[in-house]
C-alpha cells in the first residue's frame, strides 16, 4: 500500500479548553439581541404608563384615601362611610336595584342575543336583520335614554308603548270611558246614581223605550264617532238611547232628545232582573241600544260604573312600580345587538360536522341546540354574560335620563347614587368616594374573570 500523496487528514485545532474550536458564527461578536433593547422598550412604554397612572391609578388611590374622611375632607371617619352604605335605607334600595339589574338584564340580553344569532342563520334577510338589531349600538346611552323617555310617556298620543297597549286594548274592548259624567239631578230625571252606576228609577217592560240622559261629559272625552242622538221608539225589543242632555245656549229641553244633542257611543248597558244581569248591549254612535231576544218582563236598565271611569290609557311606565323594568328594557334594546354579533361569531366557528352527525343519528333540532350548540357556545356565552354584568354594575346614563326626579330614589343604582351624593347636590365626596370604591370592588372580580377567559382563548 502506498501512502496518499496528500498525507494524513489533519485534526481540527483545539481551543484553550482542549475541545474543538468554535466557528466564526459562534463568536461573541455575532451574538445579537432580537428586538429592541430594554431602554428603548421602557422609553416607549413610559408615556402610556404615566398616563395610566394619572388617569387610573391615582384616582383609585385618592378615592380610597378620600373615602376615609367626612364630607368636608377634614375629619377622619375611618370606615364610617362604608357603614353608611349598608345601613341607610336609600342606599339599601340602591343596592337592591343593582342586584335586580345584575340578575335580570344579563340573562335577558344573553338569551335574546343567542335567539337572534340562531335566527340569522335561518332567515333570508340575515344581513338586514343584523343591521336593524345592531343599530342601537350606534346610539349613545344618553340618546337612548332620551328616546325611551319619549317611548314611555303616559299619554298614548305621545308615548309609543302606551299607544300600542291602548290600540290592542281597544281592539278587544269597545267600552268608552266618560269620567265625571253623571245623571241630571232632580226628580224629573228618569235615571239616578246608584253607587257609581246609573240606573232607571222605574222598571221598564220589553217594547218600552228607555231614555237615559247624561250630563257632565267633557268635550275632550267625547269620542269622534259620536253622532246626533236618535230618540227611541216603541217596538218588540227593549231599546233606548243614552245621550248628552245638553244644548249650548240653554235652548234644549231637559230629558228630551233635542236635534243638536249627541249620543254617547261605546257605553255598556245592562238589563237587570231580580238582581241578575239578563242581557248586555253597547250603545251605537247615536247612543241607541237594544236587547235582542230578551224575554218579556220587567227590567231595570243600568249603566255600570265602568262606563264612568277614565278610558284605558296604558301603564304608568315611569311610576314607582315599573320604572326599573322600563329602564332595563331600554338597556336590553341597546345591548342585544352586541350580544348577537358575538354569539353569531361563535356559531360560525362551530364545526358543522358535529351538528350534521347528530341530525343523522336522529336528534331533533331542539336536542341539537341544547346538547351540542349551547355547550360549544358556552365560552362565548360566558364572555357575553360577564360583560353584561360589568355594564349593568356601571349603568348610569339610562337611569339618570329616563327616571323622572320624583321616582329616581326608587330607580336609583350605585353609579347614579355616587354622582348624586358627591356632585348632584349632596356635596358629600367622602360618601361618594366610598360608593366609588364599593362599585370598583364589585366590578373587579368580573373583570379578572374576563381577562382570564381571554388569556385561555389565546393559549
DOMAR-459736 format. One line per 5 residues: number of its first residue (from 1); their letters; for each residue z, y, x of C-alpha. Coordinates in steps of 0.001 Angstrom, whole numbers, plus 500000, padded with zeros to 6 digits. Example, Ala and Ser with C-alpha at 12.3 -4.5 7.8 and 13.67 -1.06 7.14 Angstrom:
<nodes>
1 = as = 507800 495500 512300 | 507140 498940 513670
</nodes>
This chain:
<nodes>
1 = xxxxx = 500000 500000 500000 | 499153 503350 501339 | 501116 506432 500592 | 499735 509055 498230 | 498241 511959 500101
6 = xxxxx = 500213 514470 498086 | 503514 512875 499157 | 506576 512083 497033 | 507376 514243 493988 | 509962 516934 494732
11 = xxxxx = 513110 517147 492577 | 513779 520464 490865 | 516066 522751 492799 | 519684 522574 491776 | 521645 525584 490760
16 = xxxxx = 525001 526574 492209 | 526892 524119 489932 | 524799 521220 491039 | 522737 520902 487860 | 519115 521691 487349
21 = xxxxx = 518194 525328 487414 | 517518 527013 484086 | 514152 528513 483415 | 513340 532173 483082 | 513711 532015 479253
26 = xxxxx = 517434 531270 479592 | 518224 534146 481895 | 520724 536761 480692 | 518014 539407 480646 | 516056 537525 477973
31 = xxxxx = 519075 537133 475570 | 518758 539925 472973 | 520768 540631 469771 | 518989 540128 466463 | 519237 543130 464139
36 = xxxxx = 520844 546499 464782 | 523900 546975 466900 | 527310 547310 465210 | 527291 551030 465950 | 524049 551539 464011
41 = xxxxx = 525320 549455 461086 | 528531 551468 460950 | 526554 554713 461097 | 524532 553677 458036 | 527497 552298 456079
46 = xxxxx = 529850 555190 456798 | 528359 557705 454288 | 528418 555121 451496 | 531960 554067 452399 | 533037 557716 452493
51 = xxxxx = 531572 558417 449036 | 533092 555202 447700 | 536482 556268 448967 | 536164 559756 447451 | 534854 558671 444052
56 = xxxxx = 536607 555316 443566 | 539461 554555 445926 | 541114 557993 445957 | 541099 558413 442128 | 542625 554949 441694
61 = xxxxx = 545346 555569 444245 | 546114 559041 442893 | 546180 557761 439284 | 548747 555129 440266 | 550810 557790 442015
66 = xxxxx = 550475 560291 439128 | 551460 557678 436537 | 554949 557585 438053 | 555631 561243 437139 | 556138 563154 433895
71 = xxxxx = 553675 565393 432064 | 554211 568323 434441 | 553968 566159 437539 | 557305 567351 438883 | 559785 564818 437540
76 = xxxxx = 559703 561235 438765 | 559926 558800 435826 | 559050 555542 437567 | 557718 553040 435066 | 558712 555170 432091
81 = xxxxx = 555118 555974 431169 | 554245 552283 431185 | 557226 551569 428957 | 555936 554189 426500 | 552626 552326 426228
86 = xxxxx = 554393 549228 424874 | 556987 550963 422701 | 555158 553825 420975 | 553761 552902 417547 | 550485 554737 418070
91 = xxxxx = 549976 553051 421432 | 550584 549623 419903 | 547926 550373 417275 | 545568 551289 420105 | 546258 548019 421929
96 = xxxxx = 545777 546085 418685 | 542409 547748 418120 | 541321 546901 421657 | 542355 543304 421067 | 540165 543226 417941
101 = xxxxx = 537288 544669 419940 | 537677 542103 422736 | 537790 539168 420324 | 535139 540179 417774 | 532465 542285 419490
106 = xxxxx = 531578 539997 422461 | 531336 536941 420193 | 529010 538707 417751 | 526842 540233 420479 | 526505 536938 422386
111 = xxxxx = 525786 534967 419215 | 523166 537422 417963 | 521595 537631 421416 | 521268 533840 421516 | 519796 533733 417992
116 = xxxxx = 517285 536471 418803 | 516352 534803 422095 | 515668 531495 420343 | 513671 533242 417616 | 511443 534958 420157
121 = xxxxx = 510223 531533 421293 | 509193 530566 417760 | 507580 533652 416249 | 504118 535060 416850 | 505037 538695 417433
126 = xxxxx = 507698 537912 420026 | 506931 540944 422204 | 507155 543381 419297 | 510366 541731 418117 | 511933 542027 421576
131 = xxxxx = 510880 545669 421786 | 512478 546514 418440 | 515743 544710 419227 | 515960 546105 422762 | 515029 549674 421770
136 = xxxxx = 518648 550784 421062 | 519405 550263 424760 | 517240 553314 425445 | 519636 555408 423346 | 522853 556694 424873
141 = xxxxx = 526112 555652 423249 | 526762 559247 422234 | 523393 559459 420480 | 524059 556078 418855 | 527369 557452 417610
146 = xxxxx = 525630 560437 416012 | 523096 558103 414365 | 525751 555846 412887 | 527893 558780 411807 | 524977 559636 409518
151 = xxxxx = 524374 555997 408554 | 527988 555659 407399 | 528026 558827 405280 | 529754 558053 401988 | 527218 559953 399890
156 = xxxxx = 524394 557475 399125 | 521902 560344 399225 | 522719 560850 402929 | 524162 557591 404258 | 521786 554672 404751
161 = xxxxx = 524477 551987 404454 | 525690 553141 401035 | 522127 553823 399893 | 521321 550147 400473 | 524545 548974 398812
166 = xxxxx = 524096 551146 395742 | 520460 550066 395401 | 521448 546397 395470 | 524360 547024 393101 | 522247 548971 390613
171 = xxxxx = 519653 546200 390680 | 522163 543745 389212 | 524302 546181 387225 | 522850 548677 384761 | 526127 550447 383999
176 = xxxxx = 526149 554214 384389 | 529375 555978 385211 | 530391 559097 383295 | 533633 560315 384888 | 535654 562844 382850
181 = xxxxx = 533578 562136 379730 | 535724 561749 376590 | 535533 561755 372792 | 535886 565037 370966 | 539448 565733 369897
186 = xxxxx = 540357 566218 366267 | 540478 564295 363059 | 536801 564932 362362 | 535648 562746 365283 | 534717 559166 364259
191 = xxxxx = 535992 557792 367611 | 539197 558114 369621 | 540541 557427 373088 | 542466 554174 373427 | 543911 553519 376896
196 = xxxxx = 540826 554931 378589 | 538343 553223 376264 | 536590 554878 373316 | 536793 553016 370001 | 535734 553711 366441
201 = xxxxx = 538607 554789 364225 | 537388 552676 361357 | 535939 549177 361368 | 532215 549058 360609 | 530053 546498 358882
206 = xxxxx = 526831 544905 360071 | 523978 547156 358953 | 526130 550277 359025 | 525016 552930 361595 | 527633 553936 364157
211 = xxxxx = 527931 557431 365641 | 529808 557814 368963 | 529799 561481 370048 | 530952 562142 373645 | 531766 565443 375336
216 = xxxxx = 532740 566451 378879 | 529644 564980 380549 | 528876 566848 383756 | 525331 567879 384486 | 525266 566056 387827
221 = xxxxx = 526286 562777 386185 | 523610 562943 383513 | 521039 560294 384510 | 517424 561238 384988 | 516225 558783 382321
226 = xxxxx = 518324 560400 379577 | 516167 561198 376537 | 516705 563149 373376 | 519253 561313 371246 | 517969 559466 368204
231 = xxxxx = 520126 559243 365088 | 520765 555646 363986 | 519537 554282 360672 | 520887 551540 358449 | 519381 548083 358933
236 = xxxxx = 520120 544412 359205 | 521956 544656 362532 | 524930 546590 363806 | 523454 549596 365620 | 524370 553105 366620
241 = xxxxx = 523981 555950 369089 | 526095 557252 371955 | 525152 560803 372827 | 526331 564002 374483 | 527519 566025 371497
246 = xxxxx = 526910 569460 372943 | 524211 572083 372435 | 524008 575153 374640 | 524911 578354 372827 | 527103 576540 370327
251 = xxxxx = 524219 576067 367888 | 524771 572364 367270 | 526959 570747 364659 | 529900 568631 365768 | 529497 564907 365102
256 = xxxxx = 525810 565217 364183 | 522865 564273 366385 | 521032 567573 366871 | 517488 567898 368117 | 518279 569074 371663
261 = xxxxx = 521190 566780 372471 | 520748 563950 374980 | 521585 560296 374637 | 523816 558613 377231 | 521888 555656 378683
266 = xxxxx = 523410 552741 380562 | 526689 552641 378642 | 528222 549269 377859 | 529049 548870 374151 | 531183 546055 372757
271 = xxxxx = 531571 544739 369237 | 535206 543624 368870 | 536504 541382 366100 | 540126 540203 365892 | 540766 541477 369413
276 = xxxxx = 537905 539438 370919 | 534572 540752 372178 | 531955 539243 369871 | 528859 540845 371434 | 527860 543310 374143
281 = xxxxx = 524970 545762 374314 | 523740 548522 376620 | 522542 551909 375449 | 518894 552845 375950 | 517542 556119 377271
286 = xxxxx = 518073 557838 373918 | 521620 556471 373624 | 520772 553911 370944 | 522154 550375 370920 | 522127 547360 368627
291 = xxxxx = 523740 543934 368490 | 521144 541280 367701 | 522247 538134 365893 | 525744 539392 365117 | 527275 537577 362092
296 = xxxxx = 528220 539620 359064 | 531731 541024 359046 | 533871 543947 360134 | 533842 545050 363764 | 535364 547747 365927
301 = xxxxx = 532783 549276 368273 | 534220 550017 371707 | 533056 551731 374875 | 535122 550037 377626 | 536920 552059 380263
306 = xxxxx = 534382 551078 382936 | 531893 553496 381365 | 534082 556445 382266 | 534631 555600 385906 | 532512 557071 388640
311 = xxxxx = 529285 555212 389326 | 529323 552814 392263 | 528753 554843 395396 | 529159 552219 398099 | 532002 551755 400557
316 = xxxxx = 534136 554237 402440 | 532900 553168 405866 | 534715 555965 407665 | 538049 555346 405954 | 541142 553799 407483
321 = xxxxx = 540274 550264 406365 | 536679 549900 407560 | 536456 552343 410446 | 536958 549771 413238 | 534475 547193 411810
326 = xxxxx = 531986 550015 411246 | 532162 551133 414882 | 531902 547527 416087 | 528702 547274 414030 | 527260 550239 415944
331 = xxxxx = 528287 548616 419240 | 526535 545366 418269 | 523390 547307 417336 | 523259 548842 420818 | 524053 545762 422936
336 = xxxxx = 522399 542893 421041 | 519076 543613 422773 | 520698 543452 426204 | 522191 540050 425409 | 518872 538836 424009
341 = xxxxx = 516958 539707 427191 | 519438 537948 429498 | 519646 534842 427333 | 515861 534736 426892 | 515525 534713 430684
346 = xxxxx = 517952 531800 430811 | 515959 529960 428137 | 512769 530393 430133 | 514425 528689 433133 | 515462 525591 431176
351 = xxxxx = 513279 522581 432127 | 511123 521657 429141 | 511097 518004 430173 | 514730 517606 429110 | 514036 519131 425705
356 = xxxxx = 510924 517034 425110 | 512690 513854 426227 | 515463 514490 423712 | 512946 515054 420912 | 511087 511860 421831
361 = xxxxx = 514396 509977 421660 | 514785 511131 418061 | 517122 514110 418421 | 516861 516795 415768 | 516281 520443 416672
366 = xxxxx = 519929 521216 415962 | 521063 518383 418238 | 518686 519549 420974 | 520020 523078 420655 | 523699 522085 420538
371 = xxxxx = 523766 519331 423160 | 521073 520415 425618 | 520102 524069 425225 | 523602 525523 424876 | 525143 523533 427795
376 = xxxxx = 522271 524531 430081 | 522635 528142 428938 | 526416 528203 429407 | 526333 530129 432744 | 524177 532869 431216
381 = xxxxx = 526230 532947 428020 | 529410 533311 430068 | 527970 536224 432041 | 526883 537990 428838 | 530235 537320 427178
386 = xxxxx = 532292 538608 430110 | 530053 541669 430479 | 530582 542490 426800 | 534350 542129 427226 | 534244 544706 430023
391 = xxxxx = 532141 547040 427880 | 534469 546721 424888 | 537501 547493 427026 | 535829 550692 428220 | 534354 551785 424864
396 = xxxxx = 534908 555495 424271 | 531798 557323 423058 | 531236 555443 419817 | 534846 555759 418665 | 535012 559434 419584
401 = xxxxx = 531783 560339 417743 | 531853 558068 414687 | 535526 558178 413683 | 536488 561415 411885 | 539510 563237 413251
406 = xxxxx = 541595 562170 410246 | 541185 558446 410983 | 540918 558482 414768 | 544521 557279 415130 | 543595 554156 413121
411 = xxxxx = 540397 553562 415131 | 541837 554506 418494 | 541180 552485 421661 | 542712 552694 425121 | 539912 554708 426727
416 = xxxxx = 539932 557282 423913 | 543726 557454 423866 | 543720 558062 427614 | 541447 561087 427099 | 543396 562352 424089
421 = xxxxx = 546736 562129 425880 | 545597 563672 429148 | 542887 566175 428153 | 542401 566190 424366 | 545445 568275 423520
426 = xxxxx = 548289 566075 424754 | 548323 567560 428278 | 550387 564613 429495 | 548497 563483 432548 | 551339 561203 433599
431 = xxxxx = 550957 559048 430489 | 547179 559413 430680 | 547202 558118 434254 | 549365 555178 433178 | 546831 554336 430461
436 = xxxxx = 544026 554543 433025 | 545841 552155 435360 | 546605 549821 432454 | 542924 549800 431499 | 541963 549085 435124
441 = xxxxx = 544352 546125 435189 | 542750 544761 432023 | 539198 545116 433363 | 539780 543777 436902 | 540103 540052 436046
446 = xxxxx = 536813 540050 434144 | 535037 541966 436917 | 536276 539456 439503 | 535147 536610 437254 | 531650 538092 437001
451 = xxxxx = 531408 538675 440757 | 532393 535092 441481 | 529845 533853 438971 | 527094 535893 440633 | 528059 534552 444071
456 = xxxx = 527922 530989 442817 | 524484 531635 441420 | 523260 532953 444759 | 524627 529995 446748
</nodes>
